[in-house]
Amino acid sequence: MIEKIENVVKNMKKALIIGIAGQDGLYLTKFLLSKGYKVHGVDARMMSLLPDLNAKLASMSIIDLSDQQVLTEILKKVQPDEIYYLAAHHFSSQSGNNFAGTIYPFISINLLAVNNILEVIREEALRSRFFYAASAQIFGSTDESPQKETTPHRPDSPYSISKSTGFYLCRYYRDFFGMYASVGILYNHESPYRSIDFVTTKIARAAALAHLGKSEPLILRNLDAVVDWGAAEDYVVAMWLTLQQDNGGEYIISSGVPHTVRDFAKEAFGHLGLNLENYIFQDKNKVASSRLPYIGDSSKIRNVCRWKSKISFEQLVRSMVDHQLMIIQKEQK
């Protein structure tokens, strides 16, 4: 009996999730554990979401992702079958700060740390399959909508430049060294665990506060912005499926369905029987944008990997509002 148990443990797949503390890391951890994986986590901060998951992790490391020596030690020790690079230096599309400031933090986290990991895999001849989370922002001021995997990159911000370069870095290691490196071009994906920095959570919280009679006006930059929204819980399954194929590749991960920020707000407030017009306001300094919207053609991943999204836009919005209601009610106790 002991020998059988040891063989089961020995044959368990090992996954290393870098950037495990975010919403994608949370859902991917839960999914992989349900698949019988031994999950190892790496992040630059303590895991703050569902801390009970910590007890189920094979290991958890809090490190500086720019420290190549520490990354090397973790990779050599874990010898993961699959590596998911979810760490990213983000920005909020509604804050207007994605074009400002130095490019270094974007390059450091979104690119240089990725290169360090790929180099360790190559030098140590690890048999790890690598997944890199890219972004629809790599298409920049695109002249094509919906976008496909073959749509030209026109990165026009520090974030998109770093993500686009990460995309091509993975292709380089795959083409020249025969390594297994896949890229997911992720479109906007949300969940109840999305941080308050993002417009979706701001709207969900505003709706919850209004329902509880504690509303404050929420001013947004562009209520007419068109977004391709999906559910993070669905998208992590897509990530996993990309690493189950015979060869690595690039895949757009999207819903393919456009909605405006106003649509999101209408669904959020309508879920609680409220009229968004009384609570959400358009920034008077709005500048009209001629940019085509980021809408993804995810035909490839749906056909090749048989991926299907299960959570509807309406279900996603309502779950985020309900979660904010729960949080606010807990805060009041």
C-alpha positions as CSV (number, residue, x, y, z in Angstrom):
1,M,0.0,0.0,0.0
2,I,2.8,2.4,0.9
3,E,4.6,1.7,-2.3
4,K,1.4,2.4,-4.3
5,I,0.9,5.7,-2.6
6,E,4.6,6.6,-3.3
7,N,4.1,5.8,-6.9
8,V,1.0,8.0,-7.1
9,V,2.8,10.9,-5.5
10,K,5.9,10.4,-7.8
11,N,3.7,10.4,-10.9
12,M,1.8,13.5,-10.0
13,K,2.4,16.4,-12.4
14,K,4.2,19.4,-10.9
15,A,3.2,22.9,-11.9
16,L,4.9,26.2,-10.9
17,I,2.7,29.3,-11.0
18,I,4.7,32.5,-11.1
19,G,2.4,35.3,-10.1
20,I,0.2,33.1,-8.0
21,A,-1.3,35.8,-5.8
22,G,-3.5,37.4,-8.5
23,Q,-7.0,36.4,-9.6
24,D,-5.6,34.1,-12.4
25,G,-3.2,32.4,-10.0
26,L,-6.0,31.7,-7.6
27,Y,-8.3,30.1,-10.2
28,L,-5.4,28.2,-11.9
29,T,-4.3,26.9,-8.5
30,K,-7.8,25.6,-7.7
31,F,-8.1,24.1,-11.2
32,L,-4.8,22.3,-11.2
33,L,-5.3,21.0,-7.7
34,S,-8.6,19.5,-8.9
35,K,-6.6,17.8,-11.7
36,G,-4.3,16.2,-9.1
37,Y,-1.3,18.4,-9.7
38,K,1.3,19.3,-7.1
39,V,1.3,23.1,-7.2
40,H,4.2,25.3,-6.3
41,G,3.7,29.1,-6.1
42,V,6.0,32.1,-6.6
43,D,5.1,35.7,-6.1
44,A,6.6,39.0,-5.1
45,R,4.0,39.3,-2.3
46,M,2.2,37.2,0.2
47,M,-0.8,35.3,-1.1
48,S,-3.8,37.3,0.1
49,L,-6.7,35.6,-1.7
50,L,-8.2,32.5,-0.1
51,P,-5.3,31.8,2.2
52,D,-6.6,28.3,2.9
53,L,-5.1,27.4,-0.5
54,N,-1.6,27.9,1.0
55,A,-2.0,24.7,3.0
56,K,-2.6,22.8,-0.3
57,L,0.5,24.1,-2.1
58,A,3.6,22.0,-2.3
59,S,5.6,25.1,-1.8
60,M,5.3,28.9,-1.8
61,S,8.1,31.3,-2.4
62,I,8.0,35.1,-1.9
63,I,10.9,36.5,-4.0
64,D,12.1,39.4,-6.1
65,L,11.3,38.2,-9.6
66,S,14.4,40.0,-11.0
67,D,16.6,37.8,-8.8
68,Q,17.8,35.2,-11.4
69,Q,19.8,33.2,-8.9
70,V,16.7,32.6,-6.7
71,L,14.6,31.7,-9.7
72,T,17.2,29.3,-10.9
73,E,17.3,27.6,-7.5
74,I,13.5,27.2,-7.4
75,L,13.3,25.8,-10.9
76,K,16.1,23.3,-10.3
77,K,14.5,22.2,-7.0
78,V,10.9,21.9,-8.3
79,Q,11.7,20.5,-11.7
80,P,8.2,21.5,-12.8
81,D,6.3,19.8,-15.7
82,E,4.5,23.0,-16.4
83,I,5.4,26.7,-15.7
84,Y,2.7,29.4,-15.9
85,Y,4.1,32.9,-16.0
86,L,1.2,35.1,-14.8
87,A,3.2,37.8,-13.1
88,A,2.9,41.3,-14.7
89,H,3.4,44.9,-14.1
90,H,-0.2,46.1,-14.8
91,F,-2.0,49.3,-15.5
92,S,-5.7,50.4,-15.3
93,S,-7.3,51.3,-18.7
94,Q,-9.5,53.8,-17.0
95,S,-6.7,55.6,-15.1
96,G,-5.0,57.0,-18.1
97,N,-1.5,56.2,-16.7
98,N,-0.6,53.4,-19.1
99,F,1.4,55.8,-21.3
100,A,3.2,57.6,-18.4
101,G,6.4,56.9,-16.4
102,T,9.4,54.8,-16.9
103,I,9.4,51.5,-18.9
104,Y,11.7,49.7,-16.5
105,P,9.2,48.1,-14.2
106,F,7.3,46.8,-17.2
107,I,10.4,45.4,-18.8
108,S,11.7,43.9,-15.5
109,I,8.6,41.9,-14.7
110,N,7.0,41.3,-18.1
111,L,10.2,40.5,-20.0
112,L,13.5,40.1,-18.2
113,A,12.3,37.7,-15.6
114,V,10.7,35.7,-18.4
115,N,14.0,35.5,-20.2
116,N,15.7,34.4,-17.0
117,I,13.3,31.5,-16.6
118,L,13.6,30.4,-20.3
119,E,17.4,30.5,-20.0
120,V,17.3,28.3,-16.9
121,I,15.0,25.8,-18.7
122,R,17.4,25.7,-21.6
123,E,20.7,25.6,-19.7
124,E,19.5,22.9,-17.2
125,A,17.7,21.0,-20.0
126,L,14.5,21.0,-18.0
127,R,11.5,19.3,-19.6
128,S,9.2,22.1,-18.5
129,R,6.4,23.3,-20.7
130,F,6.2,27.1,-20.4
131,F,3.1,29.4,-20.7
132,Y,3.4,33.1,-21.0
133,A,0.4,35.4,-20.3
134,A,0.5,38.1,-23.0
135,S,-2.2,40.7,-23.6
136,A,-4.4,42.1,-26.4
137,Q,-2.6,45.4,-25.8
138,I,0.2,44.0,-27.9
139,F,-1.9,45.0,-31.0
140,G,-1.8,48.7,-30.0
141,S,-3.4,51.0,-32.5
142,T,-4.6,48.1,-34.6
143,D,-6.3,48.5,-37.9
144,E,-8.0,45.1,-37.6
145,S,-10.9,44.1,-35.4
146,P,-11.4,41.3,-34.4
147,Q,-7.8,40.5,-34.0
148,K,-6.2,37.1,-34.8
149,E,-2.9,35.5,-33.8
150,T,-1.5,36.8,-37.1
151,T,-2.6,40.4,-36.5
152,P,0.5,42.7,-36.6
153,H,1.7,44.1,-33.3
154,R,1.7,47.8,-32.9
155,P,2.6,48.3,-29.2
156,D,2.2,51.9,-28.2
157,S,2.8,51.9,-24.4
158,P,5.4,50.6,-21.9
159,Y,3.0,47.7,-21.0
160,S,2.2,46.7,-24.5
161,I,5.9,47.0,-25.6
162,S,7.0,44.6,-22.9
163,K,4.2,42.1,-23.5
164,S,4.8,42.1,-27.3
165,T,8.6,41.5,-26.7
166,G,7.7,38.7,-24.3
167,F,5.6,37.2,-27.0
168,Y,8.4,37.1,-29.5
169,L,10.9,36.0,-26.9
170,C,8.8,32.8,-26.4
171,R,8.7,32.2,-30.1
172,Y,12.4,32.7,-30.3
173,Y,13.1,30.0,-27.7
174,R,10.6,27.7,-29.3
175,D,11.9,28.1,-32.9
176,F,15.7,28.2,-32.2
177,F,16.0,25.9,-29.2
178,G,13.1,23.6,-29.7
179,M,11.6,24.5,-26.3
180,Y,8.0,24.2,-25.5
181,A,6.8,27.7,-25.0
182,S,3.2,28.8,-25.5
183,V,1.7,32.3,-25.4
184,G,-1.9,33.2,-24.4
185,I,-2.9,36.5,-25.8
186,L,-5.4,37.3,-23.0
187,Y,-8.2,39.7,-23.5
188,N,-9.9,41.4,-20.5
189,H,-11.0,38.8,-18.0
190,E,-12.5,39.4,-14.7
191,S,-13.7,37.7,-11.5
192,P,-15.0,38.5,-8.0
193,Y,-11.4,38.6,-7.0
194,R,-10.3,41.3,-9.4
195,S,-8.6,44.2,-7.4
196,I,-10.2,47.5,-6.9
197,D,-7.7,49.1,-9.3
198,F,-9.8,47.9,-12.2
199,V,-12.9,49.6,-13.5
200,T,-15.0,46.5,-13.3
201,T,-14.5,46.1,-9.6
202,K,-15.0,49.9,-9.1
203,I,-18.4,49.6,-10.8
204,A,-19.4,46.4,-8.9
205,R,-18.5,48.1,-5.6
206,A,-20.3,51.3,-6.6
207,A,-23.5,49.2,-7.3
208,A,-23.2,47.4,-4.0
209,L,-22.7,50.6,-2.0
210,A,-25.7,52.2,-3.8
211,H,-27.8,49.2,-2.9
212,L,-26.8,49.6,0.8
213,G,-27.6,53.4,0.7
214,K,-23.9,54.4,0.8
215,S,-23.4,55.5,-2.8
216,E,-20.7,57.9,-3.9
217,P,-20.6,59.3,-7.5
218,L,-18.3,57.3,-9.7
219,I,-16.7,59.2,-12.6
220,L,-15.3,57.1,-15.5
221,R,-13.1,58.2,-18.4
222,N,-15.1,56.5,-21.1
223,L,-18.4,54.8,-20.7
224,D,-18.6,54.0,-24.4
225,A,-15.3,52.1,-24.5
226,V,-15.8,48.7,-26.1
227,V,-14.3,45.7,-24.3
228,D,-14.1,42.0,-24.9
229,W,-14.8,40.6,-21.4
230,G,-14.5,37.0,-20.2
231,A,-14.3,35.2,-16.9
232,A,-10.9,34.4,-15.4
233,E,-12.2,31.1,-14.2
234,D,-12.7,30.1,-17.8
235,Y,-9.5,31.6,-19.1
236,V,-7.2,29.6,-16.8
237,V,-8.6,26.4,-18.3
238,A,-7.6,27.8,-21.7
239,M,-4.1,28.4,-20.3
240,W,-3.8,24.8,-19.2
241,L,-5.2,23.4,-22.5
242,T,-2.4,25.2,-24.4
243,L,0.2,23.2,-22.6
244,Q,-1.6,19.9,-23.3
245,Q,-0.9,20.1,-27.0
246,D,1.9,18.3,-28.8
247,N,3.7,21.6,-29.6
248,G,3.7,25.1,-28.2
249,G,2.1,28.0,-30.0
250,E,0.3,31.2,-29.7
251,Y,-3.4,31.5,-28.9
252,I,-5.9,34.3,-28.5
253,I,-8.0,33.7,-25.4
254,S,-11.1,35.8,-25.6
255,S,-14.9,35.8,-25.5
256,G,-15.2,37.5,-28.9
257,V,-18.2,39.4,-27.7
258,P,-18.0,43.2,-27.5
259,H,-19.6,45.1,-24.6
260,T,-19.2,48.7,-23.5
261,V,-18.3,49.9,-20.0
262,R,-21.9,51.3,-19.9
263,D,-23.2,47.7,-20.6
264,F,-21.2,46.5,-17.7
265,A,-22.5,49.2,-15.4
266,K,-26.0,48.7,-16.6
267,E,-25.9,45.0,-15.8
268,A,-24.2,45.6,-12.4
269,F,-26.8,48.2,-11.2
270,G,-29.7,46.5,-12.9
271,H,-28.8,43.3,-10.9
272,L,-29.7,45.2,-7.8
273,G,-32.7,47.0,-9.3
274,L,-30.9,50.3,-9.7
275,N,-30.5,52.8,-12.5
276,L,-26.9,53.4,-13.3
277,E,-27.6,57.0,-14.5
278,N,-28.0,58.0,-10.9
279,Y,-24.6,56.8,-9.8
280,I,-22.2,56.6,-12.8
281,F,-21.0,59.7,-14.6
282,Q,-18.9,60.4,-17.7
283,D,-15.7,62.4,-17.3
284,K,-16.4,65.7,-19.0
285,N,-12.8,65.8,-20.3
286,K,-13.3,62.6,-22.3
287,V,-11.3,62.6,-25.5
288,A,-12.9,60.7,-28.4
289,S,-10.8,57.8,-29.5
290,S,-10.5,56.5,-33.1
291,R,-8.8,53.3,-31.9
292,L,-10.5,50.1,-33.0
293,P,-11.7,48.0,-30.1
294,Y,-9.8,44.9,-28.9
295,I,-12.1,42.0,-29.8
296,G,-10.4,38.6,-30.1
297,D,-11.0,35.9,-32.6
298,S,-10.5,32.9,-30.5
299,S,-11.3,30.3,-33.2
300,K,-7.9,28.7,-33.0
301,I,-8.0,27.8,-29.3
302,R,-11.6,26.7,-29.6
303,N,-10.8,24.4,-32.6
304,V,-7.3,23.2,-31.7
305,C,-7.7,22.9,-27.9
306,R,-11.5,22.3,-27.7
307,W,-11.8,25.2,-25.2
308,K,-15.2,26.5,-24.4
309,S,-16.1,29.4,-22.1
310,K,-18.9,28.6,-19.7
311,I,-19.5,31.8,-17.7
312,S,-21.7,34.4,-19.5
313,F,-21.1,38.1,-19.3
314,E,-24.2,38.5,-17.2
315,Q,-23.2,35.8,-14.7
316,L,-19.7,37.4,-14.5
317,V,-21.0,40.9,-13.7
318,R,-23.5,39.6,-11.1
319,S,-21.0,37.5,-9.3
320,M,-18.7,40.5,-9.0
321,V,-21.5,42.6,-7.5
322,D,-22.6,39.9,-5.1
323,H,-19.0,39.5,-3.9
324,Q,-18.7,43.3,-3.3
325,L,-21.9,43.2,-1.3
326,M,-20.5,40.4,0.9
327,I,-17.2,42.3,1.4
328,I,-19.0,45.6,2.4
329,Q,-21.4,43.8,4.7
330,K,-18.4,42.2,6.4
331,E,-16.7,45.5,6.7
332,Q,-19.7,47.0,8.5
333,K,-19.7,44.3,11.2
